[in-house]
């Protein structure tokens, strides 16, 4: 069972987008203050983020993240981190 949980965690982490350094707020990243995060704005904070990462949370398909989409991304990363911690405590 532990082996299955570890493999599931590894798979989830491999597919999840990168977390934002220092838990930056939406306003911190939205440097042009237009109410959306473009890929280039996000890459200032996390250069490894790709268009595919953004697309995974871009529910309206406009190639940018609204504040709600960004918060969903952050929440998913928090859940991934919590799941990793729970799995680590099994050993």
Secondary structure as the mmCIF struct_conf table of DSSP 4:
data_model
#
loop_
_struct_conf.conf_type_id
_struct_conf.id
_struct_conf.beg_label_comp_id
_struct_conf.beg_label_asym_id
_struct_conf.beg_label_seq_id
_struct_conf.end_label_comp_id
_struct_conf.end_label_asym_id
_struct_conf.end_label_seq_id
HELX_RH_AL_P HELX_RH_AL_P1 UNK A 2 UNK A 15
BEND BEND1 UNK A 16 UNK A 16
HELX_LH_PP_P HELX_LH_PP_P1 UNK A 17 UNK A 20
HELX_RH_3T_P HELX_RH_3T_P1 UNK A 21 UNK A 23
HELX_RH_AL_P HELX_RH_AL_P2 UNK A 26 UNK A 29
TURN_TY1_P TURN_TY1_P1 UNK A 31 UNK A 32
BEND BEND2 UNK A 34 UNK A 36
STRN STRN1 UNK A 37 UNK A 37
HELX_RH_AL_P HELX_RH_AL_P3 UNK A 39 UNK A 45
TURN_TY1_P TURN_TY1_P2 UNK A 47 UNK A 48
HELX_RH_AL_P HELX_RH_AL_P4 UNK A 51 UNK A 55
TURN_TY1_P TURN_TY1_P3 UNK A 56 UNK A 57
TURN_TY1_P TURN_TY1_P4 UNK A 59 UNK A 60
BEND BEND3 UNK A 62 UNK A 64
STRN STRN2 UNK A 65 UNK A 65
HELX_RH_AL_P HELX_RH_AL_P5 UNK A 67 UNK A 88
TURN_TY1_P TURN_TY1_P5 UNK A 89 UNK A 90
#
